[in-house]
């Protein structure tokens, strides 16, 4: 794909059975080398409208639920160095990088850096505008403080609105008057994201720490749920939901189980997959396989060699 040309790509160009494989090629051509897996079985459809605007690339993405990952092995294959920002236009999205998670709903925006691993998750159909720029174009030496953070009030409204308008103008061929402001605004938004992080509530932080510790100690129990965690922490379900907002307790349990399973697969390559699944609280090997593929984009067996 010519990154300096306007391009429209769609899975409608290929047979239904090849749609997601073609989608993987589409996102790798449009952005950087990525691994991806659908979150549900069944038909998949996706479309990308890519428009270059000076040094920027603006891509409107409309697609079904999926998990997208930028892994260390994929990073090692090329020298791409981009700062990207996802602006959620419809549905919900999740950006994970540098130990943080940003949950995106309509109008939210978060940055991520192609030089380090990241994960994007969409549980349902969604629409996003992705802003991509070579890092050399920005006066940013270290992006670790700004990734996977949603912009707060003020910039969180103005910046997404500007780039959404810029994408519309670019498609109409009228973006020239806005172009001089784009890089400066993107740099300012990145700087704002790097220094805006609300201080955690000490009480909530303590409850969360206790909850996560309890989850890790009881991973093997398939009955582990929000009620068990709340009881162990001596708080109500409602309090626990607030502590884990914007995510869910069930999602955290699932995430920790899968992370533990992946670690065990790597450190105990001779241990049967079924044994590892049971020790991490999965009541069936088939359910473990489905959850593992949805989370990591590969099979448990494929992880052993990583």
Helices and strands as residue ranges (DSSP letters): E 7-10, G 11-13, G 16-18, H 19-30, E 35-38, E 46-53, E 56-63, E 66-70, H 72-76, E 82-90, E 93-97, E 100-104, E 109-113, E 118-122, E 126-134, G 135-137, H 155-172, H 176-195, H 202-217, H 226-233, H 237-244, H 249-267, H 273-279, H 285-296, H 300-303
